[in-house]
Amino acid sequence: LVFSLFMSLSIFSLNVRGLRNNLKCKAMFLYCKQQNTDYCFLQESHSTSSDLNFWRSQWGSDVWMSHGTEKSAGVSILKNRCGCVLTSETDKTGHYIILVVELTNNILII
């Protein structure tokens, strides 16, 4: 029995070293959009819960965040296109996000 999986998923990952500055955040989102990938993974965002509304106003609703502190940790996933996110799970210390995504009738965990 042979299974073939014909699909494409592009992911871009970057350590952003903090996105507390709104100008830097906007510039980073523009840079991520220019990469033309399906998902952008951001590490060391230094985000807090108060950042979510601003991020969504700049990127759109497809933002998942696990917050650290204003000076450390924090991870984010920005969905640019492709796939339907079924569920998500985050830790409380800003170190990981797990998304379960349906893409071309396949379930992926990213």
Jmol script that loads the backbone (N, CA, C; Angstrom):
load data "model"
ATOM      1  N   LEU A   1       0.854  -1.177   0.000  1.00  0.00           N
ATOM      2  CA  LEU A   1       0.000   0.000   0.000  1.00  0.00           C
ATOM      3  C   LEU A   1       0.893   1.230   0.000  1.00  0.00           C
ATOM      4  N   VAL A   2       0.673   2.118  -0.939  1.00  0.00           N
ATOM      5  CA  VAL A   2       1.483   3.328  -1.078  1.00  0.00           C
ATOM      6  C   VAL A   2       0.585   4.545  -0.925  1.00  0.00           C
ATOM      7  N   PHE A   3       1.037   5.483  -0.108  1.00  0.00           N
ATOM      8  CA  PHE A   3       0.314   6.735   0.072  1.00  0.00           C
ATOM      9  C   PHE A   3       1.108   7.858  -0.570  1.00  0.00           C
ATOM     10  N   SER A   4       0.428   8.680  -1.307  1.00  0.00           N
ATOM     11  CA  SER A   4       1.072   9.853  -1.901  1.00  0.00           C
ATOM     12  C   SER A   4       0.444  11.105  -1.315  1.00  0.00           C
ATOM     13  N   LEU A   5       1.267  12.055  -1.029  1.00  0.00           N
ATOM     14  CA  LEU A   5       0.796  13.312  -0.470  1.00  0.00           C
ATOM     15  C   LEU A   5       1.276  14.433  -1.387  1.00  0.00           C
ATOM     16  N   PHE A   6       0.332  14.999  -2.135  1.00  0.00           N
ATOM     17  CA  PHE A   6       0.664  16.073  -3.052  1.00  0.00           C
ATOM     18  C   PHE A   6       0.098  17.371  -2.504  1.00  0.00           C
ATOM     19  N   MET A   7       0.920  18.067  -1.769  1.00  0.00           N
ATOM     20  CA  MET A   7       0.516  19.364  -1.253  1.00  0.00           C
ATOM     21  C   MET A   7       1.766  20.172  -0.978  1.00  0.00           C
ATOM     22  N   SER A   8       1.558  21.430  -0.810  1.00  0.00           N
ATOM     23  CA  SER A   8       2.674  22.327  -0.556  1.00  0.00           C
ATOM     24  C   SER A   8       2.315  23.232   0.608  1.00  0.00           C
ATOM     25  N   LEU A   9       3.253  23.397   1.511  1.00  0.00           N
ATOM     26  CA  LEU A   9       3.078  24.284   2.650  1.00  0.00           C
ATOM     27  C   LEU A   9       4.404  24.992   2.867  1.00  0.00           C
ATOM     28  N   SER A  10       4.378  26.308   2.847  1.00  0.00           N
ATOM     29  CA  SER A  10       5.616  27.058   3.059  1.00  0.00           C
ATOM     30  C   SER A  10       5.562  27.778   4.403  1.00  0.00           C
ATOM     31  N   ILE A  11       6.665  27.672   5.137  1.00  0.00           N
ATOM     32  CA  ILE A  11       6.767  28.245   6.476  1.00  0.00           C
ATOM     33  C   ILE A  11       8.047  29.068   6.555  1.00  0.00           C
ATOM     34  N   PHE A  12       7.930  30.227   7.164  1.00  0.00           N
ATOM     35  CA  PHE A  12       9.056  31.135   7.370  1.00  0.00           C
ATOM     36  C   PHE A  12       9.203  31.328   8.869  1.00  0.00           C
ATOM     37  N   SER A  13      10.400  31.188   9.406  1.00  0.00           N
ATOM     38  CA  SER A  13      10.627  31.319  10.838  1.00  0.00           C
ATOM     39  C   SER A  13      11.708  32.357  11.100  1.00  0.00           C
ATOM     40  N   LEU A  14      11.483  33.190  12.119  1.00  0.00           N
ATOM     41  CA  LEU A  14      12.404  34.287  12.375  1.00  0.00           C
ATOM     42  C   LEU A  14      12.425  34.644  13.860  1.00  0.00           C
ATOM     43  N   ASN A  15      13.625  34.854  14.402  1.00  0.00           N
ATOM     44  CA  ASN A  15      13.773  35.405  15.747  1.00  0.00           C
ATOM     45  C   ASN A  15      13.740  36.920  15.594  1.00  0.00           C
ATOM     46  N   VAL A  16      12.685  37.550  16.100  1.00  0.00           N
ATOM     47  CA  VAL A  16      12.477  38.981  15.869  1.00  0.00           C
ATOM     48  C   VAL A  16      13.079  39.861  16.964  1.00  0.00           C
ATOM     49  N   ARG A  17      13.547  39.263  18.048  1.00  0.00           N
ATOM     50  CA  ARG A  17      14.208  39.998  19.138  1.00  0.00           C
ATOM     51  C   ARG A  17      13.360  41.160  19.660  1.00  0.00           C
ATOM     52  N   GLY A  18      12.090  40.888  19.816  1.00  0.00           N
ATOM     53  CA  GLY A  18      11.184  41.874  20.395  1.00  0.00           C
ATOM     54  C   GLY A  18      10.419  42.685  19.370  1.00  0.00           C
ATOM     55  N   LEU A  19       9.102  42.758  19.571  1.00  0.00           N
ATOM     56  CA  LEU A  19       8.237  43.559  18.695  1.00  0.00           C
ATOM     57  C   LEU A  19       7.371  44.509  19.521  1.00  0.00           C
ATOM     58  N   ARG A  20       7.920  45.038  20.588  1.00  0.00           N
ATOM     59  CA  ARG A  20       7.167  45.962  21.435  1.00  0.00           C
ATOM     60  C   ARG A  20       6.994  47.321  20.760  1.00  0.00           C
ATOM     61  N   ASN A  21       7.906  47.684  19.886  1.00  0.00           N
ATOM     62  CA  ASN A  21       7.833  48.946  19.162  1.00  0.00           C
ATOM     63  C   ASN A  21       6.882  48.783  17.977  1.00  0.00           C
ATOM     64  N   ASN A  22       5.858  49.623  17.914  1.00  0.00           N
ATOM     65  CA  ASN A  22       4.847  49.486  16.854  1.00  0.00           C
ATOM     66  C   ASN A  22       5.427  49.649  15.457  1.00  0.00           C
ATOM     67  N   LEU A  23       6.393  50.543  15.284  1.00  0.00           N
ATOM     68  CA  LEU A  23       7.006  50.737  13.970  1.00  0.00           C
ATOM     69  C   LEU A  23       7.779  49.488  13.546  1.00  0.00           C
ATOM     70  N   LYS A  24       8.533  48.905  14.474  1.00  0.00           N
ATOM     71  CA  LYS A  24       9.262  47.666  14.170  1.00  0.00           C
ATOM     72  C   LYS A  24       8.285  46.541  13.856  1.00  0.00           C
ATOM     73  N   CYS A  25       7.187  46.490  14.603  1.00  0.00           N
ATOM     74  CA  CYS A  25       6.175  45.454  14.388  1.00  0.00           C
ATOM     75  C   CYS A  25       5.571  45.576  12.984  1.00  0.00           C
ATOM     76  N   LYS A  26       5.200  46.785  12.591  1.00  0.00           N
ATOM     77  CA  LYS A  26       4.643  46.998  11.248  1.00  0.00           C
ATOM     78  C   LYS A  26       5.646  46.612  10.166  1.00  0.00           C
ATOM     79  N   ALA A  27       6.904  47.003  10.356  1.00  0.00           N
ATOM     80  CA  ALA A  27       7.948  46.675   9.378  1.00  0.00           C
ATOM     81  C   ALA A  27       8.157  45.165   9.288  1.00  0.00           C
ATOM     82  N   MET A  28       8.126  44.483  10.425  1.00  0.00           N
ATOM     83  CA  MET A  28       8.316  43.034  10.434  1.00  0.00           C
ATOM     84  C   MET A  28       7.142  42.332   9.740  1.00  0.00           C
ATOM     85  N   PHE A  29       5.921  42.806   9.965  1.00  0.00           N
ATOM     86  CA  PHE A  29       4.766  42.211   9.296  1.00  0.00           C
ATOM     87  C   PHE A  29       4.862  42.400   7.786  1.00  0.00           C
ATOM     88  N   LEU A  30       5.294  43.566   7.347  1.00  0.00           N
ATOM     89  CA  LEU A  30       5.482  43.814   5.918  1.00  0.00           C
ATOM     90  C   LEU A  30       6.538  42.862   5.357  1.00  0.00           C
ATOM     91  N   TYR A  31       7.635  42.694   6.081  1.00  0.00           N
ATOM     92  CA  TYR A  31       8.695  41.777   5.660  1.00  0.00           C
ATOM     93  C   TYR A  31       8.161  40.344   5.563  1.00  0.00           C
ATOM     94  N   CYS A  32       7.369  39.936   6.545  1.00  0.00           N
ATOM     95  CA  CYS A  32       6.788  38.583   6.527  1.00  0.00           C
ATOM     96  C   CYS A  32       5.861  38.405   5.324  1.00  0.00           C
ATOM     97  N   LYS A  33       5.045  39.404   5.033  1.00  0.00           N
ATOM     98  CA  LYS A  33       4.159  39.318   3.858  1.00  0.00           C
ATOM     99  C   LYS A  33       4.968  39.185   2.571  1.00  0.00           C
ATOM    100  N   GLN A  34       6.094  39.891   2.491  1.00  0.00           N
ATOM    101  CA  GLN A  34       6.937  39.853   1.295  1.00  0.00           C
ATOM    102  C   GLN A  34       7.589  38.486   1.088  1.00  0.00           C
ATOM    103  N   GLN A  35       7.685  37.679   2.131  1.00  0.00           N
ATOM    104  CA  GLN A  35       8.285  36.354   1.998  1.00  0.00           C
ATOM    105  C   GLN A  35       7.368  35.399   1.241  1.00  0.00           C
ATOM    106  N   ASN A  36       6.086  35.775   1.112  1.00  0.00           N
ATOM    107  CA  ASN A  36       5.123  35.012   0.320  1.00  0.00           C
ATOM    108  C   ASN A  36       5.015  33.553   0.771  1.00  0.00           C
ATOM    109  N   THR A  37       4.941  33.360   2.086  1.00  0.00           N
ATOM    110  CA  THR A  37       4.795  32.016   2.642  1.00  0.00           C
ATOM    111  C   THR A  37       3.405  31.853   3.236  1.00  0.00           C
ATOM    112  N   ASP A  38       3.051  30.615   3.520  1.00  0.00           N
ATOM    113  CA  ASP A  38       1.739  30.334   4.101  1.00  0.00           C
ATOM    114  C   ASP A  38       1.665  30.731   5.573  1.00  0.00           C
ATOM    115  N   TYR A  39       2.719  30.446   6.313  1.00  0.00           N
ATOM    116  CA  TYR A  39       2.762  30.734   7.743  1.00  0.00           C
ATOM    117  C   TYR A  39       4.099  31.366   8.098  1.00  0.00           C
ATOM    118  N   CYS A  40       4.053  32.321   9.015  1.00  0.00           N
ATOM    119  CA  CYS A  40       5.270  32.922   9.565  1.00  0.00           C
ATOM    120  C   CYS A  40       5.328  32.585  11.048  1.00  0.00           C
ATOM    121  N   PHE A  41       6.427  31.993  11.468  1.00  0.00           N
ATOM    122  CA  PHE A  41       6.658  31.684  12.875  1.00  0.00           C
ATOM    123  C   PHE A  41       7.610  32.738  13.428  1.00  0.00           C
ATOM    124  N   LEU A  42       7.216  33.410  14.488  1.00  0.00           N
ATOM    125  CA  LEU A  42       8.049  34.440  15.106  1.00  0.00           C
ATOM    126  C   LEU A  42       8.424  34.013  16.519  1.00  0.00           C
ATOM    127  N   GLN A  43       9.713  34.079  16.829  1.00  0.00           N
ATOM    128  CA  GLN A  43      10.201  33.767  18.164  1.00  0.00           C
ATOM    129  C   GLN A  43      10.705  35.044  18.830  1.00  0.00           C
ATOM    130  N   GLU A  44      10.719  35.019  20.161  1.00  0.00           N
ATOM    131  CA  GLU A  44      11.188  36.151  20.968  1.00  0.00           C
ATOM    132  C   GLU A  44      10.451  37.442  20.608  1.00  0.00           C
ATOM    133  N   SER A  45       9.126  37.344  20.531  1.00  0.00           N
ATOM    134  CA  SER A  45       8.318  38.522  20.192  1.00  0.00           C
ATOM    135  C   SER A  45       8.187  39.486  21.371  1.00  0.00           C
ATOM    136  N   HIS A  46       8.414  38.987  22.588  1.00  0.00           N
ATOM    137  CA  HIS A  46       8.269  39.785  23.812  1.00  0.00           C
ATOM    138  C   HIS A  46       6.862  40.373  23.906  1.00  0.00           C
ATOM    139  N   SER A  47       5.895  39.650  23.387  1.00  0.00           N
ATOM    140  CA  SER A  47       4.513  40.144  23.357  1.00  0.00           C
ATOM    141  C   SER A  47       3.816  39.912  24.688  1.00  0.00           C
ATOM    142  N   THR A  48       2.800  40.725  24.926  1.00  0.00           N
ATOM    143  CA  THR A  48       1.906  40.541  26.060  1.00  0.00           C
ATOM    144  C   THR A  48       0.477  40.527  25.518  1.00  0.00           C
ATOM    145  N   SER A  49      -0.466  40.209  26.373  1.00  0.00           N
ATOM    146  CA  SER A  49      -1.856  40.105  25.917  1.00  0.00           C
ATOM    147  C   SER A  49      -2.378  41.431  25.360  1.00  0.00           C
ATOM    148  N   SER A  50      -1.812  42.538  25.786  1.00  0.00           N
ATOM    149  CA  SER A  50      -2.269  43.843  25.287  1.00  0.00           C
ATOM    150  C   SER A  50      -1.882  44.078  23.826  1.00  0.00           C
ATOM    151  N   ASP A  51      -0.986  43.264  23.272  1.00  0.00           N
ATOM    152  CA  ASP A  51      -0.542  43.434  21.886  1.00  0.00           C
ATOM    153  C   ASP A  51      -1.478  42.799  20.861  1.00  0.00           C
ATOM    154  N   LEU A  52      -2.331  41.890  21.281  1.00  0.00           N
ATOM    155  CA  LEU A  52      -3.128  41.107  20.341  1.00  0.00           C
ATOM    156  C   LEU A  52      -3.981  41.973  19.419  1.00  0.00           C
ATOM    157  N   ASN A  53      -4.680  42.949  19.945  1.00  0.00           N
ATOM    158  CA  ASN A  53      -5.550  43.785  19.099  1.00  0.00           C
ATOM    159  C   ASN A  53      -4.753  44.560  18.060  1.00  0.00           C
ATOM    160  N   PHE A  54      -3.598  45.107  18.456  1.00  0.00           N
ATOM    161  CA  PHE A  54      -2.774  45.840  17.491  1.00  0.00           C
ATOM    162  C   PHE A  54      -2.273  44.906  16.402  1.00  0.00           C
ATOM    163  N   TRP A  55      -1.783  43.730  16.795  1.00  0.00           N
ATOM    164  CA  TRP A  55      -1.265  42.771  15.813  1.00  0.00           C
ATOM    165  C   TRP A  55      -2.355  42.382  14.819  1.00  0.00           C
ATOM    166  N   ARG A  56      -3.555  42.120  15.318  1.00  0.00           N
ATOM    167  CA  ARG A  56      -4.652  41.746  14.418  1.00  0.00           C
ATOM    168  C   ARG A  56      -5.062  42.908  13.523  1.00  0.00           C
ATOM    169  N   SER A  57      -4.954  44.127  14.013  1.00  0.00           N
ATOM    170  CA  SER A  57      -5.280  45.279  13.160  1.00  0.00           C
ATOM    171  C   SER A  57      -4.251  45.433  12.043  1.00  0.00           C
ATOM    172  N   GLN A  58      -3.033  44.985  12.268  1.00  0.00           N
ATOM    173  CA  GLN A  58      -1.976  45.100  11.267  1.00  0.00           C
ATOM    174  C   GLN A  58      -1.904  43.889  10.343  1.00  0.00           C
ATOM    175  N   TRP A  59      -2.107  42.691  10.884  1.00  0.00           N
ATOM    176  CA  TRP A  59      -1.958  41.462  10.099  1.00  0.00           C
ATOM    177  C   TRP A  59      -3.294  40.931   9.614  1.00  0.00           C
ATOM    178  N   GLY A  60      -4.295  40.968  10.455  1.00  0.00           N
ATOM    179  CA  GLY A  60      -5.585  40.334  10.206  1.00  0.00           C
ATOM    180  C   GLY A  60      -5.892  39.396  11.361  1.00  0.00           C
ATOM    181  N   SER A  61      -6.978  38.687  11.266  1.00  0.00           N
ATOM    182  CA  SER A  61      -7.415  37.864  12.398  1.00  0.00           C
ATOM    183  C   SER A  61      -6.611  36.582  12.571  1.00  0.00           C
ATOM    184  N   ASP A  62      -5.854  36.198  11.561  1.00  0.00           N
ATOM    185  CA  ASP A  62      -5.135  34.923  11.619  1.00  0.00           C
ATOM    186  C   ASP A  62      -3.798  35.061  12.338  1.00  0.00           C
ATOM    187  N   VAL A  63      -3.878  35.364  13.640  1.00  0.00           N
ATOM    188  CA  VAL A  63      -2.703  35.529  14.496  1.00  0.00           C
ATOM    189  C   VAL A  63      -2.890  34.658  15.731  1.00  0.00           C
ATOM    190  N   TRP A  64      -1.888  33.866  16.044  1.00  0.00           N
ATOM    191  CA  TRP A  64      -1.880  33.076  17.273  1.00  0.00           C
ATOM    192  C   TRP A  64      -0.653  33.488  18.062  1.00  0.00           C
ATOM    193  N   MET A  65      -0.837  33.704  19.376  1.00  0.00           N
ATOM    194  CA  MET A  65       0.258  34.189  20.206  1.00  0.00           C
ATOM    195  C   MET A  65       0.332  33.405  21.506  1.00  0.00           C
ATOM    196  N   SER A  66       1.542  33.168  21.951  1.00  0.00           N
ATOM    197  CA  SER A  66       1.807  32.685  23.299  1.00  0.00           C
ATOM    198  C   SER A  66       2.751  33.708  23.910  1.00  0.00           C
ATOM    199  N   HIS A  67       2.274  34.414  24.912  1.00  0.00           N
ATOM    200  CA  HIS A  67       2.991  35.566  25.435  1.00  0.00           C
ATOM    201  C   HIS A  67       4.053  35.173  26.450  1.00  0.00           C
ATOM    202  N   GLY A  68       5.121  35.940  26.424  1.00  0.00           N
ATOM    203  CA  GLY A  68       6.151  35.845  27.448  1.00  0.00           C
ATOM    204  C   GLY A  68       6.024  37.076  28.327  1.00  0.00           C
ATOM    205  N   THR A  69       7.117  37.815  28.419  1.00  0.00           N
ATOM    206  CA  THR A  69       7.111  39.086  29.136  1.00  0.00           C
ATOM    207  C   THR A  69       7.510  40.174  28.147  1.00  0.00           C
ATOM    208  N   GLU A  70       7.520  41.409  28.608  1.00  0.00           N
ATOM    209  CA  GLU A  70       7.932  42.513  27.742  1.00  0.00           C
ATOM    210  C   GLU A  70       9.411  42.455  27.392  1.00  0.00           C
ATOM    211  N   LYS A  71      10.165  41.591  28.081  1.00  0.00           N
ATOM    212  CA  LYS A  71      11.610  41.530  27.853  1.00  0.00           C
ATOM    213  C   LYS A  71      12.115  40.168  27.415  1.00  0.00           C
ATOM    214  N   SER A  72      11.247  39.162  27.392  1.00  0.00           N
ATOM    215  CA  SER A  72      11.727  37.835  26.988  1.00  0.00           C
ATOM    216  C   SER A  72      10.577  36.953  26.512  1.00  0.00           C
ATOM    217  N   ALA A  73      10.969  35.903  25.822  1.00  0.00           N
ATOM    218  CA  ALA A  73      10.057  34.856  25.333  1.00  0.00           C
ATOM    219  C   ALA A  73       8.995  35.437  24.391  1.00  0.00           C
ATOM    220  N   GLY A  74       7.935  34.708  24.211  1.00  0.00           N
ATOM    221  CA  GLY A  74       6.863  35.096  23.306  1.00  0.00           C
ATOM    222  C   GLY A  74       7.058  34.505  21.924  1.00  0.00           C
ATOM    223  N   VAL A  75       6.059  33.754  21.466  1.00  0.00           N
ATOM    224  CA  VAL A  75       6.073  33.198  20.116  1.00  0.00           C
ATOM    225  C   VAL A  75       4.741  33.514  19.451  1.00  0.00           C
ATOM    226  N   SER A  76       4.776  33.576  18.126  1.00  0.00           N
ATOM    227  CA  SER A  76       3.571  33.897  17.364  1.00  0.00           C
ATOM    228  C   SER A  76       3.578  33.134  16.054  1.00  0.00           C
ATOM    229  N   ILE A  77       2.388  32.828  15.581  1.00  0.00           N
ATOM    230  CA  ILE A  77       2.220  32.279  14.242  1.00  0.00           C
ATOM    231  C   ILE A  77       1.264  33.198  13.502  1.00  0.00           C
ATOM    232  N   LEU A  78       1.697  33.636  12.328  1.00  0.00           N
ATOM    233  CA  LEU A  78       0.887  34.488  11.465  1.00  0.00           C
ATOM    234  C   LEU A  78       0.506  33.675  10.239  1.00  0.00           C
ATOM    235  N   LYS A  79      -0.784  33.517  10.010  1.00  0.00           N
ATOM    236  CA  LYS A  79      -1.252  32.764   8.837  1.00  0.00           C
ATOM    237  C   LYS A  79      -1.481  33.747   7.700  1.00  0.00           C
ATOM    238  N   ASN A  80      -0.799  33.492   6.600  1.00  0.00           N
ATOM    239  CA  ASN A  80      -0.918  34.354   5.429  1.00  0.00           C
ATOM    240  C   ASN A  80      -1.961  33.807   4.460  1.00  0.00           C
ATOM    241  N   ARG A  81      -1.997  32.518   4.307  1.00  0.00           N
ATOM    242  CA  ARG A  81      -2.951  31.849   3.406  1.00  0.00           C
ATOM    243  C   ARG A  81      -2.849  30.354   3.670  1.00  0.00           C
ATOM    244  N   CYS A  82      -3.626  29.578   2.987  1.00  0.00           N
ATOM    245  CA  CYS A  82      -3.469  28.129   2.942  1.00  0.00           C
ATOM    246  C   CYS A  82      -3.822  27.416   4.246  1.00  0.00           C
ATOM    247  N   GLY A  83      -4.837  26.616   4.170  1.00  0.00           N
ATOM    248  CA  GLY A  83      -5.199  25.757   5.282  1.00  0.00           C
ATOM    249  C   GLY A  83      -6.224  26.375   6.212  1.00  0.00           C
ATOM    250  N   CYS A  84      -6.943  25.500   6.863  1.00  0.00           N
ATOM    251  CA  CYS A  84      -7.948  25.897   7.843  1.00  0.00           C
ATOM    252  C   CYS A  84      -7.468  25.422   9.212  1.00  0.00           C
ATOM    253  N   VAL A  85      -7.289  26.347  10.137  1.00  0.00           N
ATOM    254  CA  VAL A  85      -6.837  25.978  11.476  1.00  0.00           C
ATOM    255  C   VAL A  85      -8.024  25.421  12.247  1.00  0.00           C
ATOM    256  N   LEU A  86      -7.905  24.161  12.661  1.00  0.00           N
ATOM    257  CA  LEU A  86      -8.986  23.486  13.378  1.00  0.00           C
ATOM    258  C   LEU A  86      -8.916  23.750  14.874  1.00  0.00           C
ATOM    259  N   THR A  87      -7.732  23.634  15.454  1.00  0.00           N
ATOM    260  CA  THR A  87      -7.544  23.891  16.882  1.00  0.00           C
ATOM    261  C   THR A  87      -6.155  24.463  17.110  1.00  0.00           C
ATOM    262  N   SER A  88      -5.995  25.066  18.269  1.00  0.00           N
ATOM    263  CA  SER A  88      -4.685  25.589  18.651  1.00  0.00           C
ATOM    264  C   SER A  88      -4.463  25.349  20.134  1.00  0.00           C
ATOM    265  N   GLU A  89      -3.196  25.256  20.495  1.00  0.00           N
ATOM    266  CA  GLU A  89      -2.820  25.096  21.900  1.00  0.00           C
ATOM    267  C   GLU A  89      -1.555  25.908  22.144  1.00  0.00           C
ATOM    268  N   THR A  90      -1.526  26.618  23.266  1.00  0.00           N
ATOM    269  CA  THR A  90      -0.346  27.396  23.629  1.00  0.00           C
ATOM    270  C   THR A  90       0.030  27.103  25.074  1.00  0.00           C
ATOM    271  N   ASP A  91       1.283  27.381  25.403  1.00  0.00           N
ATOM    272  CA  ASP A  91       1.680  27.297  26.802  1.00  0.00           C
ATOM    273  C   ASP A  91       1.514  28.681  27.428  1.00  0.00           C
ATOM    274  N   LYS A  92       1.691  28.776  28.720  1.00  0.00           N
ATOM    275  CA  LYS A  92       1.478  30.036  29.415  1.00  0.00           C
ATOM    276  C   LYS A  92       2.766  30.832  29.603  1.00  0.00           C
ATOM    277  N   THR A  93       3.888  30.311  29.084  1.00  0.00           N
ATOM    278  CA  THR A  93       5.165  30.990  29.292  1.00  0.00           C
ATOM    279  C   THR A  93       5.775  31.535  28.007  1.00  0.00           C
ATOM    280  N   GLY A  94       5.062  31.448  26.903  1.00  0.00           N
ATOM    281  CA  GLY A  94       5.537  32.037  25.661  1.00  0.00           C
ATOM    282  C   GLY A  94       6.576  31.240  24.918  1.00  0.00           C
ATOM    283  N   HIS A  95       6.486  29.904  25.001  1.00  0.00           N
ATOM    284  CA  HIS A  95       7.498  29.077  24.352  1.00  0.00           C
ATOM    285  C   HIS A  95       6.989  28.235  23.189  1.00  0.00           C
ATOM    286  N   TYR A  96       5.705  27.949  23.122  1.00  0.00           N
ATOM    287  CA  TYR A  96       5.237  27.168  21.976  1.00  0.00           C
ATOM    288  C   TYR A  96       3.779  27.445  21.639  1.00  0.00           C
ATOM    289  N   ILE A  97       3.464  27.181  20.385  1.00  0.00           N
ATOM    290  CA  ILE A  97       2.101  27.185  19.859  1.00  0.00           C
ATOM    291  C   ILE A  97       1.982  25.950  18.982  1.00  0.00           C
ATOM    292  N   ILE A  98       0.901  25.225  19.136  1.00  0.00           N
ATOM    293  CA  ILE A  98       0.620  24.072  18.279  1.00  0.00           C
ATOM    294  C   ILE A  98      -0.683  24.364  17.537  1.00  0.00           C
ATOM    295  N   LEU A  99      -0.638  24.258  16.217  1.00  0.00           N
ATOM    296  CA  LEU A  99      -1.842  24.405  15.401  1.00  0.00           C
ATOM    297  C   LEU A  99      -2.144  23.088  14.710  1.00  0.00           C
ATOM    298  N   VAL A 100      -3.404  22.705  14.699  1.00  0.00           N
ATOM    299  CA  VAL A 100      -3.864  21.574  13.898  1.00  0.00           C
ATOM    300  C   VAL A 100      -4.556  22.183  12.686  1.00  0.00           C
ATOM    301  N   VAL A 101      -4.009  21.884  11.514  1.00  0.00           N
ATOM    302  CA  VAL A 101      -4.424  22.533  10.274  1.00  0.00           C
ATOM    303  C   VAL A 101      -4.930  21.494   9.287  1.00  0.00           C
ATOM    304  N   GLU A 102      -6.049  21.798   8.628  1.00  0.00           N
ATOM    305  CA  GLU A 102      -6.527  20.957   7.529  1.00  0.00           C
ATOM    306  C   GLU A 102      -6.098  21.612   6.222  1.00  0.00           C
ATOM    307  N   LEU A 103      -5.389  20.834   5.412  1.00  0.00           N
ATOM    308  CA  LEU A 103      -4.872  21.328   4.142  1.00  0.00           C
ATOM    309  C   LEU A 103      -5.069  20.254   3.091  1.00  0.00           C
ATOM    310  N   THR A 104      -5.825  20.555   2.067  1.00  0.00           N
ATOM    311  CA  THR A 104      -6.153  19.617   0.981  1.00  0.00           C
ATOM    312  C   THR A 104      -6.547  18.240   1.523  1.00  0.00           C
ATOM    313  N   ASN A 105      -7.514  18.241   2.430  1.00  0.00           N
ATOM    314  CA  ASN A 105      -8.060  17.021   3.039  1.00  0.00           C
ATOM    315  C   ASN A 105      -7.048  16.228   3.856  1.00  0.00           C
ATOM    316  N   ASN A 106      -5.980  16.866   4.287  1.00  0.00           N
ATOM    317  CA  ASN A 106      -4.993  16.252   5.172  1.00  0.00           C
ATOM    318  C   ASN A 106      -4.922  17.069   6.453  1.00  0.00           C
ATOM    319  N   ILE A 107      -4.678  16.395   7.561  1.00  0.00           N
ATOM    320  CA  ILE A 107      -4.535  17.055   8.845  1.00  0.00           C
ATOM    321  C   ILE A 107      -3.047  17.144   9.170  1.00  0.00           C
ATOM    322  N   LEU A 108      -2.591  18.358   9.453  1.00  0.00           N
ATOM    323  CA  LEU A 108      -1.194  18.604   9.804  1.00  0.00           C
ATOM    324  C   LEU A 108      -1.120  19.222  11.190  1.00  0.00           C
ATOM    325  N   ILE A 109      -0.086  18.895  11.915  1.00  0.00           N
ATOM    326  CA  ILE A 109       0.193  19.540  13.194  1.00  0.00           C
ATOM    327  C   ILE A 109       1.458  20.359  13.002  1.00  0.00           C
ATOM    328  N   ILE A 110       1.315  21.667  13.176  1.00  0.00           N
ATOM    329  CA  ILE A 110       2.486  22.535  13.008  1.00  0.00           C
ATOM    330  C   ILE A 110       2.708  23.347  14.266  1.00  0.00           C
TER     331      ILE A 110
END
end "model"
wireframe off; spacefill off
backbone 0.3
color backbone group
